[in-house]
Amino acid sequence: MRKLYLSALILCAGLSISAQEVMWQKDIKSSTQDFLSQVTTTIDQQYLITGSSIQSKGQSPAASGQKQNNGYDFHLVKLNQQGEEVWEKYFSGQNHDYLSATVTTQDGGFLLAGTSYSGKGLNKKDDSKGGSDIWLIRINEFGDELWQKTLGSSSDEEARSVIQTTDLGFFVAGNVTTL
């Protein structure tokens, strides 16, 4: 009897896997070194692709209204249901900044959580607390910044995960390396 259930499970799993088809695919090019951290479904059933990248030299930050450094930046691309770009944003400090977690908020915006090696400058409004810090950025559904916060100490902190709590606050989890 166990073999029958196991065989049926394997057959159903195999059929469901092979029944999938690609609706669309998208190649998002920004630089030679990109790191994808998360794909998030938005409240309006679109997609927010988040990660870290070095802005390519061919991009004109002045034309796009973006500030640029030579390190990694938070990189966000919102796509509609057909895979077409709705908007693209970068959030940059003066050094390397790695976006590691994103959560959709109940009002349709997002909270971005990552690790920053940057002090105050460009998009980053707070000084470094020492070492690497957790950098939180709250944005609306259009990618416009609502607020930001740098959390840290003289140790190295890095964000790993973020959720919105039932009281509309946020819970951020991460690592701390004490020197």
C-alpha positions as CSV (number, residue, x, y, z in Angstrom):
1,M,0.0,0.0,0.0
2,R,2.9,2.4,0.8
3,K,4.4,1.8,-2.6
4,L,1.1,2.6,-4.3
5,Y,0.8,5.9,-2.4
6,L,4.5,6.7,-3.1
7,S,4.1,5.9,-6.8
8,A,0.9,8.0,-7.0
9,L,2.7,10.9,-5.3
10,I,5.6,10.7,-7.7
11,L,3.4,10.5,-10.7
12,C,1.3,13.5,-9.7
13,A,4.4,15.5,-8.8
14,G,5.9,14.7,-12.2
15,L,2.8,15.6,-14.1
16,S,2.4,18.9,-12.3
17,I,6.0,19.8,-12.8
18,S,5.9,19.0,-16.6
19,A,2.6,20.9,-17.0
20,Q,4.2,24.3,-16.3
21,E,4.8,26.7,-19.2
22,V,6.7,30.0,-19.4
23,M,4.3,32.9,-19.7
24,W,7.1,35.5,-20.2
25,Q,10.7,36.0,-19.2
26,K,12.6,39.1,-18.6
27,D,16.4,39.9,-18.7
28,I,17.1,42.8,-16.5
29,K,20.5,44.2,-17.4
30,S,22.2,46.8,-15.2
31,S,25.8,45.8,-14.8
32,T,28.2,42.9,-15.0
33,Q,27.8,42.2,-11.3
34,D,24.2,41.9,-10.1
35,F,22.8,40.0,-7.1
36,L,19.1,39.1,-6.9
37,S,17.8,39.0,-3.4
38,Q,14.0,38.7,-3.8
39,V,10.9,38.8,-6.0
40,T,7.9,40.2,-4.2
41,T,4.3,40.2,-5.4
42,T,2.8,43.7,-5.0
43,I,-0.7,44.5,-3.7
44,D,-1.7,45.4,-7.3
45,Q,-0.5,41.9,-8.5
46,Q,2.6,43.2,-10.1
47,Y,6.2,42.3,-9.2
48,L,9.0,44.0,-7.4
49,I,12.5,42.6,-8.3
50,T,15.1,43.6,-5.7
51,G,18.8,43.1,-5.3
52,S,22.1,44.8,-5.5
53,S,24.1,46.0,-8.5
54,I,26.8,48.3,-9.7
55,Q,25.2,50.9,-12.0
56,S,26.6,50.4,-15.5
57,K,28.8,53.1,-16.8
58,G,26.5,53.6,-19.8
59,Q,23.7,54.8,-17.6
60,S,23.3,58.5,-17.1
61,P,22.5,59.1,-13.5
62,A,21.7,62.8,-14.2
63,A,19.2,61.9,-16.9
64,S,17.4,59.3,-14.7
65,G,17.6,61.5,-11.5
66,Q,19.7,58.8,-9.8
67,K,22.8,59.4,-7.7
68,Q,25.7,57.1,-8.4
69,N,28.8,55.7,-6.7
70,N,31.3,53.0,-7.8
71,G,30.0,50.4,-5.3
72,Y,27.0,48.2,-5.0
73,D,23.6,49.9,-4.6
74,F,20.1,48.8,-3.7
75,H,18.5,48.1,-7.0
76,L,14.7,47.8,-7.6
77,V,12.7,47.1,-10.7
78,K,8.9,47.0,-10.7
79,L,7.3,44.9,-13.5
80,N,3.7,44.6,-14.5
81,Q,1.9,41.3,-15.1
82,Q,3.2,41.2,-18.7
83,G,6.8,41.6,-17.6
84,E,7.1,45.2,-18.8
85,E,9.1,47.7,-16.6
86,V,6.9,50.1,-14.6
87,W,9.8,51.8,-12.9
88,E,13.4,51.3,-11.8
89,K,15.2,52.8,-8.8
90,Y,18.6,52.8,-7.1
91,F,19.4,53.8,-3.5
92,S,23.0,54.6,-3.1
93,G,25.4,55.3,-0.3
94,Q,29.0,56.3,-0.9
95,N,30.3,52.7,-0.5
96,H,28.9,49.2,-1.0
97,D,25.2,48.7,0.0
98,Y,23.6,45.2,-0.3
99,L,19.8,44.8,-0.4
100,S,18.8,41.5,1.2
101,A,15.1,41.6,2.1
102,T,11.9,43.3,1.0
103,V,8.4,43.2,2.4
104,T,5.2,44.6,0.8
105,T,3.4,46.8,3.4
106,Q,-0.3,46.9,4.0
107,D,-0.6,50.3,2.3
108,G,1.0,49.0,-1.0
109,G,4.5,50.3,-0.3
110,F,7.6,48.4,0.7
111,L,10.2,48.2,3.4
112,L,13.7,47.5,2.1
113,A,16.3,46.0,4.5
114,G,20.0,45.6,3.7
115,T,23.5,46.0,4.8
116,S,25.4,49.3,4.3
117,Y,29.1,50.0,4.4
118,S,28.4,53.7,3.7
119,G,28.4,56.8,5.8
120,K,26.1,59.8,5.2
121,G,26.0,60.8,1.5
122,L,24.1,60.4,-1.8
123,N,20.8,58.8,-0.8
124,K,21.9,57.7,2.7
125,K,20.9,60.3,5.3
126,D,22.5,58.8,8.5
127,D,26.1,58.5,9.4
128,S,27.7,55.0,9.8
129,K,27.4,53.6,13.3
130,G,30.7,51.7,12.7
131,G,31.5,48.7,10.6
132,S,28.6,47.6,8.5
133,D,25.1,48.7,9.5
134,I,21.5,47.7,8.8
135,W,19.9,50.2,6.3
136,L,16.1,50.4,6.2
137,I,14.3,52.4,3.6
138,R,10.5,52.7,3.5
139,I,9.1,53.5,0.0
140,N,5.6,53.9,-1.5
141,E,4.2,52.0,-4.4
142,F,6.0,54.3,-6.9
143,G,9.4,53.8,-5.4
144,D,9.5,57.2,-3.7
145,E,11.3,57.3,-0.3
146,L,9.1,57.9,2.7
147,W,11.7,57.5,5.4
148,Q,15.0,55.7,6.2
149,K,16.8,54.5,9.3
150,T,20.3,53.2,9.9
151,L,20.7,50.6,12.8
152,G,24.0,49.6,14.1
153,S,26.8,49.8,16.6
154,S,30.6,49.6,16.5
155,S,30.2,45.9,15.5
156,D,29.2,44.7,12.1
157,E,25.4,44.3,11.5
158,E,23.6,42.8,8.5
159,A,19.9,42.5,7.7
160,R,18.6,39.1,6.6
161,S,14.8,39.2,6.8
162,V,12.0,41.7,7.4
163,I,8.2,41.3,8.1
164,Q,5.4,43.8,8.8
165,T,3.7,43.1,12.2
166,T,0.0,43.1,12.9
167,D,0.3,46.5,14.6
168,L,1.9,47.9,11.3
169,G,5.4,48.0,12.8
170,F,8.3,46.0,11.4
171,F,10.4,43.1,12.6
172,V,13.9,43.0,11.2
173,A,16.2,39.9,11.7
174,G,19.9,39.8,11.0
175,N,23.4,39.0,12.1
176,V,25.8,40.9,14.4
177,T,29.5,40.2,14.4
178,T,31.2,41.4,17.5
179,L,34.8,42.4,17.1
